[in-house]
Amino acid sequence: MNRIKEVIKEKGFTITSLADKLGIESLSRMIVSPSYPTLEKIATALNVPMWQLFASPAEVAKEAKGETCPYCGQPIAIRTTIEKA
Protein backbone atom coordinates (compact mmCIF):
# COMPACT_ATOMS: atom_id res chain seq x y z
CA MET A 1 0.00 0.00 0.00
CA ASN A 2 1.25 3.48 -0.70
CA ARG A 3 1.01 6.68 1.30
CA ILE A 4 0.73 9.03 -1.65
CA LYS A 5 -2.44 10.77 -0.41
CA GLU A 6 -0.90 11.32 3.02
CA VAL A 7 2.35 12.71 1.60
CA ILE A 8 0.39 15.03 -0.70
CA LYS A 9 -1.45 16.40 2.32
CA GLU A 10 1.75 16.63 4.41
CA LYS A 11 3.35 18.73 1.66
CA GLY A 12 0.38 21.14 1.62
CA PHE A 13 -1.22 20.04 -1.64
CA THR A 14 -4.59 18.61 -2.53
CA ILE A 15 -4.94 15.87 -5.12
CA THR A 16 -6.45 18.44 -7.49
CA SER A 17 -3.69 21.01 -6.96
CA LEU A 18 -0.99 18.38 -7.47
CA ALA A 19 -2.73 17.18 -10.64
CA ASP A 20 -2.68 20.79 -11.88
CA LYS A 21 1.03 21.05 -11.07
CA LEU A 22 1.67 17.82 -12.99
CA GLY A 23 -0.47 19.04 -15.90
CA ILE A 24 -2.90 16.12 -15.77
CA GLU A 25 -6.65 16.10 -15.53
CA SER A 26 -7.24 13.50 -12.82
CA LEU A 27 -4.75 12.06 -10.36
CA SER A 28 -7.25 10.19 -8.17
CA ARG A 29 -7.31 6.98 -10.21
CA MET A 30 -3.57 7.08 -10.85
CA ILE A 31 -2.82 7.09 -7.12
CA VAL A 32 -4.59 3.78 -6.53
CA SER A 33 -2.28 1.80 -8.80
CA PRO A 34 0.44 4.15 -10.06
CA SER A 35 2.98 3.24 -12.71
CA TYR A 36 6.68 3.80 -12.11
CA PRO A 37 6.76 6.95 -14.29
CA THR A 38 3.77 8.33 -12.38
CA LEU A 39 5.52 7.67 -9.06
CA GLU A 40 8.60 9.50 -10.35
CA LYS A 41 6.51 12.50 -11.37
CA ILE A 42 4.65 12.62 -8.05
CA ALA A 43 7.85 12.31 -6.00
CA THR A 44 9.54 15.03 -8.05
CA ALA A 45 6.54 17.37 -7.75
CA LEU A 46 6.41 16.81 -3.98
CA ASN A 47 10.21 17.14 -3.69
CA VAL A 48 10.60 13.81 -1.87
CA PRO A 49 12.49 10.61 -2.72
CA MET A 50 10.16 7.99 -4.18
CA TRP A 51 10.60 5.61 -1.23
CA GLN A 52 8.85 8.13 1.02
CA LEU A 53 5.62 7.51 -0.90
CA PHE A 54 5.60 4.03 0.70
CA ALA A 55 7.38 4.52 4.04
CA SER A 56 5.64 5.09 7.35
CA PRO A 57 6.01 8.50 9.00
CA ALA A 58 8.28 6.89 11.60
CA GLU A 59 10.58 5.53 8.89
CA VAL A 60 10.72 8.93 7.22
CA ALA A 61 11.53 10.61 10.55
CA LYS A 62 14.34 8.11 11.26
CA GLU A 63 15.91 8.70 7.87
CA ALA A 64 15.58 12.46 8.25
CA LYS A 65 17.66 12.19 11.43
CA GLY A 66 20.23 10.15 9.52
CA GLU A 67 19.71 7.08 11.69
CA THR A 68 19.18 4.56 8.88
CA CYS A 69 20.31 4.09 5.33
CA PRO A 70 17.43 4.72 2.91
CA TYR A 71 18.68 1.93 0.63
CA CYS A 72 19.40 -0.98 2.98
CA GLY A 73 17.65 0.15 6.18
CA GLN A 74 20.74 -0.48 8.30
CA PRO A 75 21.84 1.96 11.01
CA ILE A 76 24.38 4.54 9.95
CA ALA A 77 27.33 5.07 12.25
CA ILE A 78 29.38 8.18 11.62
CA ARG A 79 32.67 8.53 13.39
CA THR A 80 34.61 11.74 13.45
CA THR A 81 38.04 12.47 14.78
CA ILE A 82 39.53 15.80 15.59
CA GLU A 83 43.25 16.10 15.17
CA LYS A 84 45.13 18.36 17.53
CA ALA A 85 47.65 20.66 15.93
LINJO-V728894 format. One record per pair of residues at least 6 apart in sequence whose C-alpha atoms are under 8 Angstrom apart, sorted by the first residue. I is the first residue (numbers start at 0). J is the second residue. Records with the same first field share a line. If there is no record, write none. Layout:
I = J ; J
//
This chain:
0 = 53
1 = 52 ; 53 ; 54
2 = 51 ; 52 ; 53 ; 54 ; 55
3 = 30 ; 52 ; 53
4 = 14 ; 30
6 = 51 ; 52
7 = 13 ; 14 ; 17 ; 45
10 = 45
14 = 26 ; 27
15 = 25 ; 26
17 = 26 ; 44
18 = 24 ; 25 ; 26
20 = 44
21 = 40 ; 41 ; 44
29 = 37
38 = 49
39 = 49
42 = 48 ; 49 ; 52
51 = 59
61 = 67
62 = 68 ; 69
65 = 75
66 = 74 ; 75 ; 76
67 = 73 ; 74 ; 75
68 = 74 ; 75
//
